[in-house]
């Protein structure tokens, strides 16, 4: 396994938001933009 170098700044506007199938809450695959094969993360926008 190689070390991760550098960083990525990801803003909410950079992400592709879609409603979840079950609860219809907007969510995005946060690390899709980084091309990460080692980790995964999903970001949810909870209603106010």
PDBQT receptor file of N, H, CA, C and O in Angstrom, charges set to zero:
ATOM      1  N   UNK A   1       0.842  -1.169   0.000  1.00  0.00    +0.000 N 
ATOM      2  CA  UNK A   1       0.000   0.000   0.000  1.00  0.00    +0.000 C 
ATOM      3  C   UNK A   1       0.889   1.234   0.000  1.00  0.00    +0.000 C 
ATOM      4  O   UNK A   1       1.861   1.306   0.752  1.00  0.00    +0.000 OA
ATOM      5  N   UNK A   2       0.562   2.187  -0.828  1.00  0.00    +0.000 N 
ATOM      6  H   UNK A   2      -0.228   2.129  -1.438  1.00  0.00    +0.000 HD
ATOM      7  CA  UNK A   2       1.356   3.411  -0.884  1.00  0.00    +0.000 C 
ATOM      8  C   UNK A   2       0.696   4.518  -0.068  1.00  0.00    +0.000 C 
ATOM      9  O   UNK A   2      -0.517   4.511   0.142  1.00  0.00    +0.000 OA
ATOM     10  N   UNK A   3       1.488   5.442   0.375  1.00  0.00    +0.000 N 
ATOM     11  H   UNK A   3       2.474   5.448   0.204  1.00  0.00    +0.000 HD
ATOM     12  CA  UNK A   3       0.994   6.568   1.165  1.00  0.00    +0.000 C 
ATOM     13  C   UNK A   3       0.232   7.536   0.276  1.00  0.00    +0.000 C 
ATOM     14  O   UNK A   3       0.538   7.675  -0.908  1.00  0.00    +0.000 OA
ATOM     15  N   UNK A   4      -0.748   8.196   0.841  1.00  0.00    +0.000 N 
ATOM     16  H   UNK A   4      -0.997   8.083   1.803  1.00  0.00    +0.000 HD
ATOM     17  CA  UNK A   4      -1.509   9.210   0.129  1.00  0.00    +0.000 C 
ATOM     18  C   UNK A   4      -0.758  10.530   0.216  1.00  0.00    +0.000 C 
ATOM     19  O   UNK A   4      -0.300  10.922   1.289  1.00  0.00    +0.000 OA
ATOM     20  N   UNK A   5      -0.634  11.209  -0.915  1.00  0.00    +0.000 N 
ATOM     21  H   UNK A   5      -1.007  10.890  -1.786  1.00  0.00    +0.000 HD
ATOM     22  CA  UNK A   5       0.057  12.494  -0.925  1.00  0.00    +0.000 C 
ATOM     23  C   UNK A   5      -0.893  13.581  -1.394  1.00  0.00    +0.000 C 
ATOM     24  O   UNK A   5      -1.836  13.319  -2.140  1.00  0.00    +0.000 OA
ATOM     25  N   UNK A   6      -0.637  14.792  -0.954  1.00  0.00    +0.000 N 
ATOM     26  H   UNK A   6       0.130  15.005  -0.348  1.00  0.00    +0.000 HD
ATOM     27  CA  UNK A   6      -1.436  15.935  -1.368  1.00  0.00    +0.000 C 
ATOM     28  C   UNK A   6      -2.792  15.964  -0.699  1.00  0.00    +0.000 C 
ATOM     29  O   UNK A   6      -3.046  15.240   0.264  1.00  0.00    +0.000 OA
ATOM     30  N   UNK A   7      -3.657  16.811  -1.224  1.00  0.00    +0.000 N 
ATOM     31  H   UNK A   7      -3.450  17.399  -2.006  1.00  0.00    +0.000 HD
ATOM     32  CA  UNK A   7      -4.996  16.938  -0.672  1.00  0.00    +0.000 C 
ATOM     33  C   UNK A   7      -5.930  17.423  -1.766  1.00  0.00    +0.000 C 
ATOM     34  O   UNK A   7      -5.486  17.907  -2.807  1.00  0.00    +0.000 OA
ATOM     35  N   UNK A   8      -7.216  17.290  -1.525  1.00  0.00    +0.000 N 
ATOM     36  H   UNK A   8      -7.577  16.897  -0.679  1.00  0.00    +0.000 HD
ATOM     37  CA  UNK A   8      -8.256  17.781  -2.425  1.00  0.00    +0.000 C 
ATOM     38  C   UNK A   8      -9.215  18.634  -1.611  1.00  0.00    +0.000 C 
ATOM     39  O   UNK A   8      -9.643  18.227  -0.531  1.00  0.00    +0.000 OA
ATOM     40  N   UNK A   9      -9.552  19.799  -2.112  1.00  0.00    +0.000 N 
ATOM     41  H   UNK A   9      -9.204  20.130  -2.989  1.00  0.00    +0.000 HD
ATOM     42  CA  UNK A   9     -10.566  20.634  -1.489  1.00  0.00    +0.000 C 
ATOM     43  C   UNK A   9     -11.864  20.385  -2.238  1.00  0.00    +0.000 C 
ATOM     44  O   UNK A   9     -11.968  20.683  -3.428  1.00  0.00    +0.000 OA
ATOM     45  N   UNK A  10     -12.844  19.842  -1.549  1.00  0.00    +0.000 N 
ATOM     46  H   UNK A  10     -12.759  19.600  -0.583  1.00  0.00    +0.000 HD
ATOM     47  CA  UNK A  10     -14.126  19.513  -2.163  1.00  0.00    +0.000 C 
ATOM     48  C   UNK A  10     -15.198  20.336  -1.471  1.00  0.00    +0.000 C 
ATOM     49  O   UNK A  10     -15.392  20.214  -0.262  1.00  0.00    +0.000 OA
ATOM     50  N   UNK A  11     -15.892  21.168  -2.225  1.00  0.00    +0.000 N 
ATOM     51  H   UNK A  11     -15.734  21.267  -3.208  1.00  0.00    +0.000 HD
ATOM     52  CA  UNK A  11     -16.978  21.961  -1.671  1.00  0.00    +0.000 C 
ATOM     53  C   UNK A  11     -18.310  21.293  -2.028  1.00  0.00    +0.000 C 
ATOM     54  O   UNK A  11     -18.363  20.515  -2.980  1.00  0.00    +0.000 OA
ATOM     55  N   UNK A  12     -19.379  21.577  -1.290  1.00  0.00    +0.000 N 
ATOM     56  H   UNK A  12     -19.336  22.209  -0.516  1.00  0.00    +0.000 HD
ATOM     57  CA  UNK A  12     -20.674  20.967  -1.609  1.00  0.00    +0.000 C 
ATOM     58  C   UNK A  12     -21.130  21.231  -3.041  1.00  0.00    +0.000 C 
ATOM     59  O   UNK A  12     -21.810  20.396  -3.638  1.00  0.00    +0.000 OA
ATOM     60  N   UNK A  13     -20.764  22.376  -3.592  1.00  0.00    +0.000 N 
ATOM     61  H   UNK A  13     -20.211  23.054  -3.108  1.00  0.00    +0.000 HD
ATOM     62  CA  UNK A  13     -21.154  22.683  -4.969  1.00  0.00    +0.000 C 
ATOM     63  C   UNK A  13     -20.427  21.806  -5.989  1.00  0.00    +0.000 C 
ATOM     64  O   UNK A  13     -20.881  21.685  -7.126  1.00  0.00    +0.000 OA
ATOM     65  N   UNK A  14     -19.309  21.196  -5.602  1.00  0.00    +0.000 N 
ATOM     66  H   UNK A  14     -18.940  21.295  -4.678  1.00  0.00    +0.000 HD
ATOM     67  CA  UNK A  14     -18.543  20.327  -6.497  1.00  0.00    +0.000 C 
ATOM     68  C   UNK A  14     -19.154  18.927  -6.619  1.00  0.00    +0.000 C 
ATOM     69  O   UNK A  14     -18.797  18.167  -7.519  1.00  0.00    +0.000 OA
ATOM     70  N   UNK A  15     -20.067  18.594  -5.719  1.00  0.00    +0.000 N 
ATOM     71  H   UNK A  15     -20.358  19.212  -4.988  1.00  0.00    +0.000 HD
ATOM     72  CA  UNK A  15     -20.578  17.232  -5.648  1.00  0.00    +0.000 C 
ATOM     73  C   UNK A  15     -21.846  17.037  -6.463  1.00  0.00    +0.000 C 
ATOM     74  O   UNK A  15     -22.588  17.986  -6.716  1.00  0.00    +0.000 OA
ATOM     75  N   UNK A  16     -22.087  15.795  -6.872  1.00  0.00    +0.000 N 
ATOM     76  H   UNK A  16     -21.484  15.024  -6.667  1.00  0.00    +0.000 HD
ATOM     77  CA  UNK A  16     -23.326  15.420  -7.549  1.00  0.00    +0.000 C 
ATOM     78  C   UNK A  16     -24.288  14.908  -6.483  1.00  0.00    +0.000 C 
ATOM     79  O   UNK A  16     -24.106  13.813  -5.950  1.00  0.00    +0.000 OA
ATOM     80  N   UNK A  17     -25.308  15.699  -6.176  1.00  0.00    +0.000 N 
ATOM     81  H   UNK A  17     -25.456  16.588  -6.609  1.00  0.00    +0.000 HD
ATOM     82  CA  UNK A  17     -26.279  15.351  -5.135  1.00  0.00    +0.000 C 
ATOM     83  C   UNK A  17     -27.447  14.619  -5.760  1.00  0.00    +0.000 C 
ATOM     84  O   UNK A  17     -27.923  14.983  -6.835  1.00  0.00    +0.000 OA
ATOM     85  N   UNK A  18     -27.908  13.572  -5.069  1.00  0.00    +0.000 N 
ATOM     86  H   UNK A  18     -27.521  13.276  -4.195  1.00  0.00    +0.000 HD
ATOM     87  CA  UNK A  18     -29.090  12.848  -5.529  1.00  0.00    +0.000 C 
ATOM     88  C   UNK A  18     -29.874  12.378  -4.313  1.00  0.00    +0.000 C 
ATOM     89  O   UNK A  18     -29.292  12.113  -3.261  1.00  0.00    +0.000 OA
ATOM     90  N   UNK A  19     -31.204  12.274  -4.452  1.00  0.00    +0.000 N 
ATOM     91  H   UNK A  19     -31.677  12.489  -5.307  1.00  0.00    +0.000 HD
ATOM     92  CA  UNK A  19     -31.996  11.802  -3.314  1.00  0.00    +0.000 C 
ATOM     93  C   UNK A  19     -31.785  10.304  -3.098  1.00  0.00    +0.000 C 
ATOM     94  O   UNK A  19     -31.680   9.544  -4.061  1.00  0.00    +0.000 OA
ATOM     95  N   UNK A  20     -31.724   9.886  -1.846  1.00  0.00    +0.000 N 
ATOM     96  H   UNK A  20     -31.809  10.504  -1.064  1.00  0.00    +0.000 HD
ATOM     97  CA  UNK A  20     -31.585   8.463  -1.547  1.00  0.00    +0.000 C 
ATOM     98  C   UNK A  20     -32.850   7.729  -1.970  1.00  0.00    +0.000 C 
ATOM     99  O   UNK A  20     -33.926   8.323  -2.027  1.00  0.00    +0.000 OA
ATOM    100  N   UNK A  21     -32.725   6.458  -2.263  1.00  0.00    +0.000 N 
ATOM    101  H   UNK A  21     -31.850   5.975  -2.216  1.00  0.00    +0.000 HD
ATOM    102  CA  UNK A  21     -33.861   5.677  -2.740  1.00  0.00    +0.000 C 
ATOM    103  C   UNK A  21     -34.962   5.546  -1.693  1.00  0.00    +0.000 C 
ATOM    104  O   UNK A  21     -36.143   5.670  -2.018  1.00  0.00    +0.000 OA
ATOM    105  N   UNK A  22     -34.591   5.300  -0.462  1.00  0.00    +0.000 N 
ATOM    106  H   UNK A  22     -33.632   5.199  -0.198  1.00  0.00    +0.000 HD
ATOM    107  CA  UNK A  22     -35.573   5.020   0.571  1.00  0.00    +0.000 C 
ATOM    108  C   UNK A  22     -36.138   6.278   1.231  1.00  0.00    +0.000 C 
ATOM    109  O   UNK A  22     -37.356   6.446   1.309  1.00  0.00    +0.000 OA
ATOM    110  N   UNK A  23     -35.256   7.162   1.707  1.00  0.00    +0.000 N 
ATOM    111  H   UNK A  23     -34.267   7.026   1.644  1.00  0.00    +0.000 HD
ATOM    112  CA  UNK A  23     -35.704   8.316   2.485  1.00  0.00    +0.000 C 
ATOM    113  C   UNK A  23     -35.785   9.605   1.680  1.00  0.00    +0.000 C 
ATOM    114  O   UNK A  23     -36.301  10.605   2.178  1.00  0.00    +0.000 OA
ATOM    115  N   UNK A  24     -35.288   9.605   0.451  1.00  0.00    +0.000 N 
ATOM    116  H   UNK A  24     -34.868   8.793   0.046  1.00  0.00    +0.000 HD
ATOM    117  CA  UNK A  24     -35.310  10.786  -0.431  1.00  0.00    +0.000 C 
ATOM    118  C   UNK A  24     -34.527  11.961   0.138  1.00  0.00    +0.000 C 
ATOM    119  O   UNK A  24     -34.841  13.116  -0.151  1.00  0.00    +0.000 OA
ATOM    120  N   UNK A  25     -33.498  11.671   0.956  1.00  0.00    +0.000 N 
ATOM    121  H   UNK A  25     -33.243  10.733   1.191  1.00  0.00    +0.000 HD
ATOM    122  CA  UNK A  25     -32.630  12.705   1.512  1.00  0.00    +0.000 C 
ATOM    123  C   UNK A  25     -31.435  12.892   0.577  1.00  0.00    +0.000 C 
ATOM    124  O   UNK A  25     -30.794  11.907   0.211  1.00  0.00    +0.000 OA
ATOM    125  N   UNK A  26     -31.118  14.130   0.180  1.00  0.00    +0.000 N 
ATOM    126  H   UNK A  26     -31.639  14.930   0.478  1.00  0.00    +0.000 HD
ATOM    127  CA  UNK A  26     -29.991  14.361  -0.725  1.00  0.00    +0.000 C 
ATOM    128  C   UNK A  26     -28.675  13.842  -0.127  1.00  0.00    +0.000 C 
ATOM    129  O   UNK A  26     -28.383  14.067   1.047  1.00  0.00    +0.000 OA
ATOM    130  N   UNK A  27     -27.889  13.144  -0.957  1.00  0.00    +0.000 N 
ATOM    131  H   UNK A  27     -28.126  12.960  -1.911  1.00  0.00    +0.000 HD
ATOM    132  CA  UNK A  27     -26.594  12.643  -0.519  1.00  0.00    +0.000 C 
ATOM    133  C   UNK A  27     -25.651  12.619  -1.708  1.00  0.00    +0.000 C 
ATOM    134  O   UNK A  27     -26.078  12.657  -2.862  1.00  0.00    +0.000 OA
ATOM    135  N   UNK A  28     -24.361  12.556  -1.405  1.00  0.00    +0.000 N 
ATOM    136  H   UNK A  28     -24.014  12.525  -0.468  1.00  0.00    +0.000 HD
ATOM    137  CA  UNK A  28     -23.335  12.576  -2.447  1.00  0.00    +0.000 C 
ATOM    138  C   UNK A  28     -22.178  11.676  -2.028  1.00  0.00    +0.000 C 
ATOM    139  O   UNK A  28     -21.864  11.555  -0.844  1.00  0.00    +0.000 OA
ATOM    140  N   UNK A  29     -21.552  11.050  -3.018  1.00  0.00    +0.000 N 
ATOM    141  H   UNK A  29     -21.807  11.148  -3.980  1.00  0.00    +0.000 HD
ATOM    142  CA  UNK A  29     -20.349  10.256  -2.775  1.00  0.00    +0.000 C 
ATOM    143  C   UNK A  29     -19.193  11.240  -2.664  1.00  0.00    +0.000 C 
ATOM    144  O   UNK A  29     -18.690  11.740  -3.670  1.00  0.00    +0.000 OA
ATOM    145  N   UNK A  30     -18.780  11.510  -1.435  1.00  0.00    +0.000 N 
ATOM    146  H   UNK A  30     -19.189  11.103  -0.618  1.00  0.00    +0.000 HD
ATOM    147  CA  UNK A  30     -17.808  12.567  -1.145  1.00  0.00    +0.000 C 
ATOM    148  C   UNK A  30     -16.440  12.309  -1.772  1.00  0.00    +0.000 C 
ATOM    149  O   UNK A  30     -15.807  13.240  -2.270  1.00  0.00    +0.000 OA
ATOM    150  N   UNK A  31     -15.979  11.069  -1.756  1.00  0.00    +0.000 N 
ATOM    151  H   UNK A  31     -16.493  10.313  -1.352  1.00  0.00    +0.000 HD
ATOM    152  CA  UNK A  31     -14.633  10.787  -2.254  1.00  0.00    +0.000 C 
ATOM    153  C   UNK A  31     -14.597  10.380  -3.726  1.00  0.00    +0.000 C 
ATOM    154  O   UNK A  31     -13.532  10.055  -4.251  1.00  0.00    +0.000 OA
ATOM    155  N   UNK A  32     -15.743  10.395  -4.392  1.00  0.00    +0.000 N 
ATOM    156  H   UNK A  32     -16.608  10.659  -3.965  1.00  0.00    +0.000 HD
ATOM    157  CA  UNK A  32     -15.769  10.109  -5.818  1.00  0.00    +0.000 C 
ATOM    158  C   UNK A  32     -14.869  11.085  -6.585  1.00  0.00    +0.000 C 
ATOM    159  O   UNK A  32     -14.204  10.705  -7.549  1.00  0.00    +0.000 OA
ATOM    160  N   UNK A  33     -14.858  12.329  -6.150  1.00  0.00    +0.000 N 
ATOM    161  H   UNK A  33     -15.398  12.638  -5.367  1.00  0.00    +0.000 HD
ATOM    162  CA  UNK A  33     -14.059  13.366  -6.820  1.00  0.00    +0.000 C 
ATOM    163  C   UNK A  33     -12.562  13.150  -6.671  1.00  0.00    +0.000 C 
ATOM    164  O   UNK A  33     -11.787  13.656  -7.482  1.00  0.00    +0.000 OA
ATOM    165  N   UNK A  34     -12.139  12.413  -5.654  1.00  0.00    +0.000 N 
ATOM    166  H   UNK A  34     -12.769  12.002  -4.994  1.00  0.00    +0.000 HD
ATOM    167  CA  UNK A  34     -10.706  12.212  -5.429  1.00  0.00    +0.000 C 
ATOM    168  C   UNK A  34     -10.168  10.998  -6.162  1.00  0.00    +0.000 C 
ATOM    169  O   UNK A  34      -8.956  10.854  -6.319  1.00  0.00    +0.000 OA
ATOM    170  N   UNK A  35     -11.067  10.114  -6.617  1.00  0.00    +0.000 N 
ATOM    171  H   UNK A  35     -12.052  10.231  -6.489  1.00  0.00    +0.000 HD
ATOM    172  CA  UNK A  35     -10.612   8.892  -7.259  1.00  0.00    +0.000 C 
ATOM    173  C   UNK A  35     -10.053   7.882  -6.273  1.00  0.00    +0.000 C 
ATOM    174  O   UNK A  35      -9.305   6.984  -6.662  1.00  0.00    +0.000 OA
ATOM    175  N   UNK A  36     -10.403   8.016  -5.009  1.00  0.00    +0.000 N 
ATOM    176  H   UNK A  36     -11.010   8.745  -4.692  1.00  0.00    +0.000 HD
ATOM    177  CA  UNK A  36      -9.881   7.144  -3.959  1.00  0.00    +0.000 C 
ATOM    178  C   UNK A  36     -10.334   5.700  -4.161  1.00  0.00    +0.000 C 
ATOM    179  O   UNK A  36     -11.510   5.436  -4.408  1.00  0.00    +0.000 OA
ATOM    180  N   UNK A  37      -9.397   4.784  -4.053  1.00  0.00    +0.000 N 
ATOM    181  H   UNK A  37      -8.441   4.999  -3.852  1.00  0.00    +0.000 HD
ATOM    182  CA  UNK A  37      -9.711   3.356  -4.102  1.00  0.00    +0.000 C 
ATOM    183  C   UNK A  37      -9.539   2.726  -2.724  1.00  0.00    +0.000 C 
ATOM    184  O   UNK A  37      -9.841   1.546  -2.541  1.00  0.00    +0.000 OA
ATOM    185  N   UNK A  38      -9.053   3.505  -1.750  1.00  0.00    +0.000 N 
ATOM    186  H   UNK A  38      -8.808   4.463  -1.899  1.00  0.00    +0.000 HD
ATOM    187  CA  UNK A  38      -8.785   2.993  -0.409  1.00  0.00    +0.000 C 
ATOM    188  C   UNK A  38      -9.889   3.319   0.587  1.00  0.00    +0.000 C 
ATOM    189  O   UNK A  38     -10.045   2.618   1.587  1.00  0.00    +0.000 OA
ATOM    190  N   UNK A  39     -10.656   4.373   0.327  1.00  0.00    +0.000 N 
ATOM    191  H   UNK A  39     -10.529   4.942  -0.485  1.00  0.00    +0.000 HD
ATOM    192  CA  UNK A  39     -11.664   4.824   1.283  1.00  0.00    +0.000 C 
ATOM    193  C   UNK A  39     -12.939   5.209   0.542  1.00  0.00    +0.000 C 
ATOM    194  O   UNK A  39     -12.935   5.425  -0.670  1.00  0.00    +0.000 OA
ATOM    195  N   UNK A  40     -14.005   5.286   1.281  1.00  0.00    +0.000 N 
ATOM    196  H   UNK A  40     -14.009   5.111   2.266  1.00  0.00    +0.000 HD
ATOM    197  CA  UNK A  40     -15.259   5.764   0.741  1.00  0.00    +0.000 C 
ATOM    198  C   UNK A  40     -15.931   6.644   1.777  1.00  0.00    +0.000 C 
ATOM    199  O   UNK A  40     -15.724   6.453   2.975  1.00  0.00    +0.000 OA
ATOM    200  N   UNK A  41     -16.726   7.599   1.342  1.00  0.00    +0.000 N 
ATOM    201  H   UNK A  41     -16.894   7.754   0.368  1.00  0.00    +0.000 HD
ATOM    202  CA  UNK A  41     -17.449   8.462   2.265  1.00  0.00    +0.000 C 
ATOM    203  C   UNK A  41     -18.670   9.015   1.553  1.00  0.00    +0.000 C 
ATOM    204  O   UNK A  41     -18.609   9.387   0.381  1.00  0.00    +0.000 OA
ATOM    205  N   UNK A  42     -19.756   9.063   2.263  1.00  0.00    +0.000 N 
ATOM    206  H   UNK A  42     -19.805   8.761   3.215  1.00  0.00    +0.000 HD
ATOM    207  CA  UNK A  42     -20.990   9.632   1.719  1.00  0.00    +0.000 C 
ATOM    208  C   UNK A  42     -21.402  10.775   2.624  1.00  0.00    +0.000 C 
ATOM    209  O   UNK A  42     -21.364  10.660   3.849  1.00  0.00    +0.000 OA
ATOM    210  N   UNK A  43     -21.799  11.884   2.005  1.00  0.00    +0.000 N 
ATOM    211  H   UNK A  43     -21.829  11.977   1.010  1.00  0.00    +0.000 HD
ATOM    212  CA  UNK A  43     -22.220  13.092   2.718  1.00  0.00    +0.000 C 
ATOM    213  C   UNK A  43     -23.724  13.225   2.547  1.00  0.00    +0.000 C 
ATOM    214  O   UNK A  43     -24.238  13.107   1.434  1.00  0.00    +0.000 OA
ATOM    215  N   UNK A  44     -24.431  13.471   3.646  1.00  0.00    +0.000 N 
ATOM    216  H   UNK A  44     -24.013  13.567   4.550  1.00  0.00    +0.000 HD
ATOM    217  CA  UNK A  44     -25.894  13.614   3.628  1.00  0.00    +0.000 C 
ATOM    218  C   UNK A  44     -26.286  15.044   3.996  1.00  0.00    +0.000 C 
ATOM    219  O   UNK A  44     -25.665  15.662   4.860  1.00  0.00    +0.000 OA
ATOM    220  N   UNK A  45     -27.317  15.562   3.335  1.00  0.00    +0.000 N 
ATOM    221  H   UNK A  45     -27.821  15.060   2.633  1.00  0.00    +0.000 HD
ATOM    222  CA  UNK A  45     -27.870  16.875   3.680  1.00  0.00    +0.000 C 
ATOM    223  C   UNK A  45     -29.182  16.635   4.403  1.00  0.00    +0.000 C 
ATOM    224  O   UNK A  45     -30.194  16.293   3.791  1.00  0.00    +0.000 OA
ATOM    225  N   UNK A  46     -29.148  16.820   5.708  1.00  0.00    +0.000 N 
ATOM    226  H   UNK A  46     -28.326  17.098   6.204  1.00  0.00    +0.000 HD
ATOM    227  CA  UNK A  46     -30.340  16.579   6.510  1.00  0.00    +0.000 C 
ATOM    228  C   UNK A  46     -31.278  17.787   6.439  1.00  0.00    +0.000 C 
ATOM    229  O   UNK A  46     -30.814  18.927   6.425  1.00  0.00    +0.000 OA
ATOM    230  N   UNK A  47     -32.581  17.550   6.394  1.00  0.00    +0.000 N 
ATOM    231  H   UNK A  47     -32.958  16.624   6.405  1.00  0.00    +0.000 HD
ATOM    232  CA  UNK A  47     -33.531  18.678   6.343  1.00  0.00    +0.000 C 
ATOM    233  C   UNK A  47     -33.510  19.469   7.650  1.00  0.00    +0.000 C 
ATOM    234  O   UNK A  47     -33.235  18.923   8.719  1.00  0.00    +0.000 OA
ATOM    235  N   UNK A  48     -33.800  20.738   7.545  1.00  0.00    +0.000 N 
ATOM    236  H   UNK A  48     -34.024  21.182   6.677  1.00  0.00    +0.000 HD
ATOM    237  CA  UNK A  48     -33.835  21.600   8.733  1.00  0.00    +0.000 C 
ATOM    238  C   UNK A  48     -35.170  21.550   9.393  1.00  0.00    +0.000 C 
ATOM    239  O   UNK A  48     -35.382  22.213  10.409  1.00  0.00    +0.000 OA
TER     240      UNK A  48
